[in-house]
Amino acid sequence: MKKLQILGTGCAKCIKLAANTEEAAKKAGIDYEIEKVTDINQIMKFGVMMTPALVVDGKVKVVGKVLPPAEIENLIKD
């Protein structure tokens, strides 16, 4: 099961990245779990200074931008 984490304080971009990530995971047909990390201290532990960010299985994949579902799908398939 893939662990997908959305790092962000809940802004509009963070919400959009979460929605796009969920759409991408469903299209990819994988088992996944999405977690929204809103605590700034937890976010900083990933070394992320700009949100939103996407973490796949503990690895930061995207920082500071909202990718479309097709691009996210490529990132989570690897």
PyMOL commands that set and color helices and strands:
alter all, ss='L'
color gray80, all
select helices_A, chain A and resi 12-28+40-45+69-77
alter helices_A, ss='H'
color red, helices_A
select strands_A, chain A and resi 2-7+32-37+53-56+59-63
alter strands_A, ss='S'
color yellow, strands_A
deselect
rebuild
show_as cartoon
